[in-house]
Amino acid sequence: MKLKIKIHKLTKISISNTYMYLKILSNFLPSNVGFNLIFISDDYMQKLNNQFRNINEKTDVLSFKSSEVDSLGDCFVAIDYVKNL
């Protein structure tokens, strides 16, 4: 089974290099699992951070494990925040 990565873009910023990075990342992950990679705005990330961690601040990445056997879970990336690191 191949590595399954679903990309969800919930922000207007370009993610043109994403596939190159995912190809590199796929070398380090088991081939029989998948995960969701979700690009979001800084404001939405702040809302998620507040909702799940009770920290009302922006952050770069939040990840959530999955209850499904063949999924590593969801990884939310605040792309604008990350670009400014």
N, CA, C and O atoms as CSV, one atom per row, in Angstrom:
chain,resi,resn,atom,element,x,y,z
A,1,MET,N,N,0.852,-1.184,0.000
A,1,MET,CA,C,0.000,0.000,0.000
A,1,MET,C,C,0.891,1.239,0.000
A,1,MET,O,O,1.905,1.267,0.697
A,2,LYS,N,N,0.536,2.235,-0.753
A,2,LYS,CA,C,1.301,3.476,-0.817
A,2,LYS,C,C,0.913,4.416,0.311
A,2,LYS,O,O,-0.193,4.348,0.847
A,3,LEU,N,N,1.837,5.286,0.658
A,3,LEU,CA,C,1.558,6.334,1.639
A,3,LEU,C,C,0.472,7.238,1.086
A,3,LEU,O,O,0.554,7.685,-0.059
A,4,LYS,N,N,-0.550,7.512,1.897
A,4,LYS,CA,C,-1.659,8.367,1.472
A,4,LYS,C,C,-1.578,9.686,2.217
A,4,LYS,O,O,-1.649,9.719,3.445
A,5,ILE,N,N,-1.431,10.757,1.482
A,5,ILE,CA,C,-1.389,12.085,2.085
A,5,ILE,C,C,-2.464,12.929,1.416
A,5,ILE,O,O,-2.459,13.098,0.196
A,6,LYS,N,N,-3.371,13.449,2.205
A,6,LYS,CA,C,-4.400,14.344,1.681
A,6,LYS,C,C,-4.021,15.762,2.058
A,6,LYS,O,O,-3.743,16.050,3.223
A,7,ILE,N,N,-4.010,16.641,1.080
A,7,ILE,CA,C,-3.660,18.040,1.316
A,7,ILE,C,C,-4.922,18.878,1.201
A,7,ILE,O,O,-5.649,18.801,0.210
A,8,HIS,N,N,-5.170,19.671,2.221
A,8,HIS,CA,C,-6.326,20.564,2.249
A,8,HIS,C,C,-5.789,21.980,2.402
A,8,HIS,O,O,-5.082,22.279,3.364
A,9,LYS,N,N,-6.115,22.830,1.475
A,9,LYS,CA,C,-5.631,24.207,1.515
A,9,LYS,C,C,-6.783,25.133,1.883
A,9,LYS,O,O,-7.679,25.383,1.077
A,10,LEU,N,N,-6.745,25.636,3.112
A,10,LEU,CA,C,-7.803,26.519,3.589
A,10,LEU,C,C,-7.308,27.947,3.723
A,10,LEU,O,O,-7.827,28.718,4.531
A,11,THR,N,N,-6.309,28.298,2.937
A,11,THR,CA,C,-5.761,29.647,2.926
A,11,THR,C,C,-5.373,29.989,1.492
A,11,THR,O,O,-5.220,29.089,0.666
A,12,LYS,N,N,-5.215,31.249,1.189
A,12,LYS,CA,C,-4.942,31.673,-0.192
A,12,LYS,C,C,-3.463,31.645,-0.564
A,12,LYS,O,O,-3.130,31.846,-1.732
A,13,ILE,N,N,-2.574,31.405,0.381
A,13,ILE,CA,C,-1.139,31.467,0.109
A,13,ILE,C,C,-0.683,30.283,-0.745
A,13,ILE,O,O,-1.261,29.198,-0.676
A,14,SER,N,N,0.339,30.498,-1.536
A,14,SER,CA,C,0.872,29.458,-2.406
A,14,SER,C,C,1.579,28.378,-1.597
A,14,SER,O,O,2.298,28.668,-0.640
A,15,ILE,N,N,1.366,27.151,-1.989
A,15,ILE,CA,C,2.055,26.026,-1.356
A,15,ILE,C,C,2.792,25.218,-2.428
A,15,ILE,O,O,2.775,23.987,-2.401
A,16,SER,N,N,3.428,25.900,-3.356
A,16,SER,CA,C,4.024,25.270,-4.524
A,16,SER,C,C,5.125,24.269,-4.208
A,16,SER,O,O,5.310,23.323,-4.974
A,17,ASN,N,N,5.860,24.432,-3.120
A,17,ASN,CA,C,6.936,23.500,-2.782
A,17,ASN,C,C,6.463,22.325,-1.936
A,17,ASN,O,O,7.264,21.463,-1.575
A,18,THR,N,N,5.208,22.282,-1.625
A,18,THR,CA,C,4.679,21.263,-0.721
A,18,THR,C,C,4.953,19.850,-1.203
A,18,THR,O,O,5.362,19.001,-0.411
A,19,TYR,N,N,4.741,19.580,-2.471
A,19,TYR,CA,C,4.905,18.220,-2.974
A,19,TYR,C,C,6.350,17.751,-2.869
A,19,TYR,O,O,6.599,16.575,-2.605
A,20,MET,N,N,7.294,18.642,-3.068
A,20,MET,CA,C,8.704,18.286,-2.923
A,20,MET,C,C,8.994,17.880,-1.474
A,20,MET,O,O,9.666,16.878,-1.228
A,21,TYR,N,N,8.485,18.661,-0.523
A,21,TYR,CA,C,8.704,18.351,0.889
A,21,TYR,C,C,8.021,17.044,1.285
A,21,TYR,O,O,8.562,16.278,2.082
A,22,LEU,N,N,6.848,16.791,0.737
A,22,LEU,CA,C,6.134,15.560,1.059
A,22,LEU,C,C,6.846,14.337,0.509
A,22,LEU,O,O,6.831,13.277,1.133
A,23,LYS,N,N,7.461,14.473,-0.640
A,23,LYS,CA,C,8.232,13.363,-1.198
A,23,LYS,C,C,9.381,13.007,-0.263
A,23,LYS,O,O,9.661,11.829,-0.042
A,24,ILE,N,N,10.044,14.015,0.285
A,24,ILE,CA,C,11.117,13.776,1.249
A,24,ILE,C,C,10.545,13.145,2.517
A,24,ILE,O,O,11.090,12.167,3.029
A,25,LEU,N,N,9.459,13.702,3.016
A,25,LEU,CA,C,8.825,13.201,4.229
A,25,LEU,C,C,8.382,11.755,4.080
A,25,LEU,O,O,8.487,10.975,5.027
A,26,SER,N,N,7.893,11.392,2.917
A,26,SER,CA,C,7.374,10.034,2.705
A,26,SER,C,C,8.449,8.970,2.884
A,26,SER,O,O,8.126,7.810,3.142
A,27,ASN,N,N,9.715,9.339,2.754
A,27,ASN,CA,C,10.807,8.382,2.965
A,27,ASN,C,C,10.944,7.974,4.427
A,27,ASN,O,O,11.582,6.964,4.727
A,28,PHE,N,N,10.360,8.738,5.335
A,28,PHE,CA,C,10.508,8.478,6.762
A,28,PHE,C,C,9.239,7.920,7.413
A,28,PHE,O,O,9.222,7.678,8.620
A,29,LEU,N,N,8.194,7.717,6.638
A,29,LEU,CA,C,6.918,7.250,7.174
A,29,LEU,C,C,6.599,5.845,6.683
A,29,LEU,O,O,7.021,5.456,5.594
A,30,PRO,N,N,5.861,5.086,7.475
A,30,PRO,CA,C,5.424,3.759,7.016
A,30,PRO,C,C,4.584,3.891,5.747
A,30,PRO,O,O,3.859,4.871,5.578
A,31,SER,N,N,4.680,2.918,4.870
A,31,SER,CA,C,3.983,3.021,3.583
A,31,SER,C,C,2.517,2.616,3.650
A,31,SER,O,O,1.792,2.791,2.671
A,32,ASN,N,N,2.068,2.086,4.767
A,32,ASN,CA,C,0.686,1.602,4.839
A,32,ASN,C,C,-0.228,2.517,5.648
A,32,ASN,O,O,-1.278,2.082,6.121
A,33,VAL,N,N,0.159,3.765,5.810
A,33,VAL,CA,C,-0.663,4.716,6.563
A,33,VAL,C,C,-0.832,6.008,5.779
A,33,VAL,O,O,-0.182,6.219,4.755
A,34,GLY,N,N,-1.700,6.853,6.266
A,34,GLY,CA,C,-1.907,8.151,5.642
A,34,GLY,C,C,-2.072,9.217,6.704
A,34,GLY,O,O,-2.145,8.919,7.896
A,35,PHE,N,N,-2.130,10.460,6.261
A,35,PHE,CA,C,-2.438,11.556,7.167
A,35,PHE,C,C,-2.973,12.723,6.366
A,35,PHE,O,O,-2.785,12.799,5.151
A,36,ASN,N,N,-3.639,13.632,7.054
A,36,ASN,CA,C,-4.163,14.836,6.428
A,36,ASN,C,C,-3.253,15.998,6.761
A,36,ASN,O,O,-2.923,16.226,7.925
A,37,LEU,N,N,-2.855,16.723,5.752
A,37,LEU,CA,C,-2.043,17.919,5.903
A,37,LEU,C,C,-2.925,19.094,5.503
A,37,LEU,O,O,-3.340,19.202,4.349
A,38,ILE,N,N,-3.214,19.980,6.466
A,38,ILE,CA,C,-4.208,21.025,6.261
A,38,ILE,C,C,-3.558,22.387,6.462
A,38,ILE,O,O,-3.094,22.698,7.559
A,39,PHE,N,N,-3.523,23.197,5.415
A,39,PHE,CA,C,-2.944,24.535,5.468
A,39,PHE,C,C,-4.036,25.531,5.810
A,39,PHE,O,O,-5.068,25.591,5.141
A,40,ILE,N,N,-3.802,26.314,6.862
A,40,ILE,CA,C,-4.823,27.232,7.350
A,40,ILE,C,C,-4.225,28.614,7.599
A,40,ILE,O,O,-3.007,28.792,7.585
A,41,SER,N,N,-5.098,29.576,7.826
A,41,SER,CA,C,-4.668,30.943,8.121
A,41,SER,C,C,-4.213,31.043,9.577
A,41,SER,O,O,-4.532,30.184,10.399
A,42,ASP,N,N,-3.474,32.089,9.878
A,42,ASP,CA,C,-3.023,32.337,11.253
A,42,ASP,C,C,-4.206,32.512,12.200
A,42,ASP,O,O,-4.183,32.013,13.326
A,43,ASP,N,N,-5.229,33.211,11.750
A,43,ASP,CA,C,-6.396,33.452,12.602
A,43,ASP,C,C,-7.126,32.155,12.940
A,43,ASP,O,O,-7.551,31.948,14.077
A,44,TYR,N,N,-7.264,31.290,11.947
A,44,TYR,CA,C,-7.922,30.009,12.201
A,44,TYR,C,C,-7.074,29.145,13.128
A,44,TYR,O,O,-7.606,28.432,13.979
A,45,MET,N,N,-5.746,29.210,12.962
A,45,MET,CA,C,-4.858,28.456,13.845
A,45,MET,C,C,-5.007,28.929,15.291
A,45,MET,O,O,-5.006,28.119,16.218
A,46,GLN,N,N,-5.135,30.230,15.475
A,46,GLN,CA,C,-5.309,30.768,16.823
A,46,GLN,C,C,-6.606,30.230,17.446
A,46,GLN,O,O,-6.642,29.904,18.632
A,47,LYS,N,N,-7.656,30.142,16.644
A,47,LYS,CA,C,-8.924,29.605,17.148
A,47,LYS,C,C,-8.784,28.141,17.552
A,47,LYS,O,O,-9.286,27.734,18.599
A,48,LEU,N,N,-8.105,27.351,16.725
A,48,LEU,CA,C,-7.890,25.945,17.059
A,48,LEU,C,C,-7.025,25.797,18.307
A,48,LEU,O,O,-7.312,24.972,19.174
A,49,ASN,N,N,-5.970,26.595,18.395
A,49,ASN,CA,C,-5.082,26.548,19.541
A,49,ASN,C,C,-5.838,26.877,20.831
A,49,ASN,O,O,-5.619,26.251,21.868
A,50,ASN,N,N,-6.716,27.850,20.751
A,50,ASN,CA,C,-7.526,28.223,21.901
A,50,ASN,C,C,-8.538,27.127,22.249
A,50,ASN,O,O,-8.747,26.808,23.420
A,51,GLN,N,N,-9.148,26.567,21.231
A,51,GLN,CA,C,-10.170,25.539,21.443
A,51,GLN,C,C,-9.595,24.260,22.050
A,51,GLN,O,O,-10.185,23.691,22.968
A,52,PHE,N,N,-8.455,23.809,21.546
A,52,PHE,CA,C,-7.930,22.513,21.964
A,52,PHE,C,C,-6.844,22.588,23.036
A,52,PHE,O,O,-6.605,21.603,23.734
A,53,ARG,N,N,-6.182,23.740,23.180
A,53,ARG,CA,C,-5.097,23.839,24.151
A,53,ARG,C,C,-5.309,24.958,25.170
A,53,ARG,O,O,-4.499,25.143,26.079
A,54,ASN,N,N,-6.403,25.699,25.012
A,54,ASN,CA,C,-6.691,26.835,25.887
A,54,ASN,C,C,-5.567,27.866,25.890
A,54,ASN,O,O,-5.277,28.493,26.909
A,55,ILE,N,N,-4.942,28.027,24.725
A,55,ILE,CA,C,-3.899,29.035,24.546
A,55,ILE,C,C,-4.367,29.949,23.420
A,55,ILE,O,O,-4.392,29.536,22.261
A,56,ASN,N,N,-4.730,31.157,23.738
A,56,ASN,CA,C,-5.293,32.078,22.753
A,56,ASN,C,C,-4.179,32.850,22.049
A,56,ASN,O,O,-4.106,34.076,22.133
A,57,GLU,N,N,-3.315,32.113,21.354
A,57,GLU,CA,C,-2.207,32.683,20.595
A,57,GLU,C,C,-2.036,31.896,19.307
A,57,GLU,O,O,-2.479,30.753,19.196
A,58,LYS,N,N,-1.395,32.516,18.347
A,58,LYS,CA,C,-1.075,31.830,17.100
A,58,LYS,C,C,0.085,30.870,17.358
A,58,LYS,O,O,0.889,31.070,18.268
A,59,THR,N,N,0.149,29.841,16.550
A,59,THR,CA,C,1.254,28.891,16.608
A,59,THR,C,C,1.503,28.370,15.204
A,59,THR,O,O,0.715,28.642,14.298
A,60,ASP,N,N,2.576,27.634,15.008
A,60,ASP,CA,C,2.927,27.178,13.670
A,60,ASP,C,C,2.196,25.900,13.246
A,60,ASP,O,O,1.658,25.829,12.141
A,61,VAL,N,N,2.176,24.891,14.124
A,61,VAL,CA,C,1.628,23.585,13.762
A,61,VAL,C,C,0.852,23.001,14.939
A,61,VAL,O,O,1.272,23.107,16.092
A,62,LEU,N,N,-0.271,22.393,14.631
A,62,LEU,CA,C,-1.012,21.580,15.589
A,62,LEU,C,C,-1.262,20.227,14.936
A,62,LEU,O,O,-1.586,20.155,13.750
A,63,SER,N,N,-1.113,19.170,15.701
A,63,SER,CA,C,-1.391,17.841,15.154
A,63,SER,C,C,-2.303,17.080,16.101
A,63,SER,O,O,-2.269,17.261,17.318
A,64,PHE,N,N,-3.109,16.233,15.509
A,64,PHE,CA,C,-4.080,15.454,16.253
A,64,PHE,C,C,-4.013,14.015,15.763
A,64,PHE,O,O,-4.086,13.758,14.561
A,65,LYS,N,N,-3.875,13.081,16.692
A,65,LYS,CA,C,-3.803,11.680,16.290
A,65,LYS,C,C,-5.185,11.187,15.876
A,65,LYS,O,O,-6.212,11.753,16.248
A,66,SER,N,N,-5.171,10.140,15.114
A,66,SER,CA,C,-6.406,9.564,14.592
A,66,SER,C,C,-6.750,8.297,15.349
A,66,SER,O,O,-5.867,7.618,15.874
A,67,SER,N,N,-8.017,7.985,15.403
A,67,SER,CA,C,-8.457,6.716,15.990
A,67,SER,C,C,-8.475,5.601,14.940
A,67,SER,O,O,-8.685,4.434,15.270
A,68,GLU,N,N,-8.256,5.964,13.688
A,68,GLU,CA,C,-8.247,4.990,12.606
A,68,GLU,C,C,-6.879,4.294,12.542
A,68,GLU,O,O,-5.842,4.930,12.733
A,69,VAL,N,N,-6.890,3.009,12.276
A,69,VAL,CA,C,-5.661,2.217,12.257
A,69,VAL,C,C,-4.722,2.639,11.136
A,69,VAL,O,O,-3.504,2.627,11.318
A,70,ASP,N,N,-5.260,3.008,9.992
A,70,ASP,CA,C,-4.421,3.319,8.831
A,70,ASP,C,C,-4.171,4.808,8.651
A,70,ASP,O,O,-3.844,5.248,7.548
A,71,SER,N,N,-4.321,5.596,9.720
A,71,SER,CA,C,-4.102,7.040,9.627
A,71,SER,C,C,-3.270,7.534,10.807
A,71,SER,O,O,-3.489,7.140,11.953
A,72,LEU,N,N,-2.317,8.400,10.503
A,72,LEU,CA,C,-1.522,9.032,11.552
A,72,LEU,C,C,-2.259,10.209,12.167
A,72,LEU,O,O,-1.911,10.647,13.264
A,73,GLY,N,N,-3.281,10.735,11.474
A,73,GLY,CA,C,-4.076,11.836,12.007
A,73,GLY,C,C,-4.044,13.060,11.126
A,73,GLY,O,O,-3.847,12.973,9.914
A,74,ASP,N,N,-4.243,14.220,11.765
A,74,ASP,CA,C,-4.322,15.494,11.053
A,74,ASP,C,C,-3.200,16.416,11.508
A,74,ASP,O,O,-2.881,16.493,12.694
A,75,CYS,N,N,-2.616,17.104,10.554
A,75,CYS,CA,C,-1.568,18.077,10.844
A,75,CYS,C,C,-1.994,19.414,10.244
A,75,CYS,O,O,-2.093,19.551,9.025
A,76,PHE,N,N,-2.245,20.399,11.109
A,76,PHE,CA,C,-2.648,21.737,10.681
A,76,PHE,C,C,-1.413,22.633,10.675
A,76,PHE,O,O,-0.662,22.677,11.650
A,77,VAL,N,N,-1.211,23.343,9.573
A,77,VAL,CA,C,-0.048,24.224,9.428
A,77,VAL,C,C,-0.539,25.636,9.122
A,77,VAL,O,O,-1.270,25.854,8.155
A,78,ALA,N,N,-0.129,26.595,9.959
A,78,ALA,CA,C,-0.428,28.010,9.699
A,78,ALA,C,C,0.666,28.532,8.780
A,78,ALA,O,O,1.724,28.964,9.239
A,79,ILE,N,N,0.408,28.489,7.512
A,79,ILE,CA,C,1.451,28.721,6.509
A,79,ILE,C,C,2.043,30.126,6.592
A,79,ILE,O,O,3.247,30.288,6.395
A,80,ASP,N,N,1.241,31.137,6.875
A,80,ASP,CA,C,1.770,32.513,7.005
A,80,ASP,C,C,2.709,32.603,8.211
A,80,ASP,O,O,3.765,33.232,8.135
A,81,TYR,N,N,2.327,31.985,9.298
A,81,TYR,CA,C,3.136,31.981,10.520
A,81,TYR,C,C,4.479,31.295,10.267
A,81,TYR,O,O,5.531,31.792,10.670
A,82,VAL,N,N,4.423,30.156,9.598
A,82,VAL,CA,C,5.627,29.384,9.311
A,82,VAL,C,C,6.569,30.158,8.392
A,82,VAL,O,O,7.786,30.120,8.574
A,83,LYS,N,N,6.018,30.849,7.419
A,83,LYS,CA,C,6.863,31.616,6.492
A,83,LYS,C,C,7.629,32.726,7.194
A,83,LYS,O,O,8.666,33.165,6.698
A,84,ASN,N,N,7.134,33.190,8.348
A,84,ASN,CA,C,7.782,34.267,9.085
A,84,ASN,C,C,8.763,33.769,10.143
A,84,ASN,O,O,9.350,34.579,10.859
A,85,LEU,N,N,8.953,32.465,10.255
A,85,LEU,CA,C,9.902,31.927,11.246
A,85,LEU,C,C,11.327,32.144,10.791
A,85,LEU,O,O,12.263,31.760,11.491
